Amino acid sequence: MSIKPVPLYEELTITTGQLVKMLSTSFSKFASKKLISQHPSVFLLGQPGVGKSQSVYQIASNLGKKTKKQVHVADLRLILFNPVDMRGIPIADLESETAIWLKPESLNLNDSEDIINILFLDELTSAPQSIQAAAYQIALERRIGEHKIPNNTFIIAAGNRLEDESVTYDMPAALKNRFMHFRIKSDYEDWKIWALERKIHPLILRFLDDNPNMLKTDKFDTESNIIVTPRSWEMLSNVLKTLGGNLKDNIDWISAVVGVSMTHLMLQESKGLRFIDILNGSYSNQELSLTTIQSLTSIIISEMSSFIEDRIKTQNIMQFMQYLPTDFAIQIFKNMLQYEYNNYQLSDLDGYSELLQKVDDLDD
């Protein structure tokens, strides 16, 4: 695949675990020196469900342990607000013949020295420009209208990426310049540490141990309403632990969370047919149901970007394709032809000529 040039001012890309460690350290040091108000406002950019919100609450927990103070998170979902909600309600001051603004409850932060606040402005990039203007004042002046943000308050904002197919508005340059920026990426080993602490269902952990690339959906521009993120697996874990039973007992519930193909792959892997074995070439030929073939075809295509640069894994997939009905093998092969290859030539792999001939025969 072609390599894109790195922008000169590219954001730092880190995992949620790295973020929690960094901000827990910096927040505690600023707090110990009574310089909370001087800590730069922080902006977290990442796909939905990657763990931005959970990270903020973990930072708050760590900060409380380090400082021995009560840490309060004021969580404002900006997409639900309008400018009046942010500034408050105006009332008349008859004595001065002016209007004064009552502070909104959401910004009524305790300024006690025994408390540390984290003002979390979530879904900032999904908020319209009028709300982003209010966020600009918070980040720049640490105030909103007449209401000052207490000095014991750290400010964190978060938003989704433009490519995530969610409601997203680009931030004005002046607002971007008021934050220190972190681009959040998902990492399975990082997420697994959190998952073990939260006691995520063992069947989910077993499946993702073999298929770490399936922790999240990479492409959001699909017709399906199923978007798999770390949040999805947490949701599914809660359902499975509450309902009880095995995967087969809960097939419809699992499908509703992570999709039909993923569900059937989980069922097959619980029976011994593992996607990782197909990638590693340790798959032994066995009779597959039509549903399993459909699911595996869908998974191979959706996960192709994660293995296609590896010649050995791609060769193993092509070997497995020999056991599939022609139309499914061709469907996978056509997707392979759409990629550019830097490390090898697809045409050098065993089975390439036969598959190419099948494509030509089908097109004729």
Secondary structure, DSSP 8 states (H G I E B T S, - for coil): -------TT--EEEEHHHHHHHHHHHHHHHHHTT-GGGS-EEEEE--TTSSHHHHHHHHHHHHHHHHTSEEEEEEEEGGG--HHHHH-EEEEETTTTEEEEE--GGG-----TTEEEEEEEETGGGS-HHHHHHHHHHHHHSEETTEE--TTEEEEEEE--GGG-SS-----HHHHTTEEEEEEE--HHHHHHHHHHTT--HHHHHHHHH-GGGGS-S---SS-S----HHHHHHHHHHHHHH-S-TGGGHHHHHHHH-HHHHHHHHHHHTT--HHHHHHT--------HHHHHHHHHHHHHTHHHHTT-HHHHHHHHHHHTTS-HHHHHHHHHHHTTS--SSS-GGGSTTHHHHHHHHHHHH-
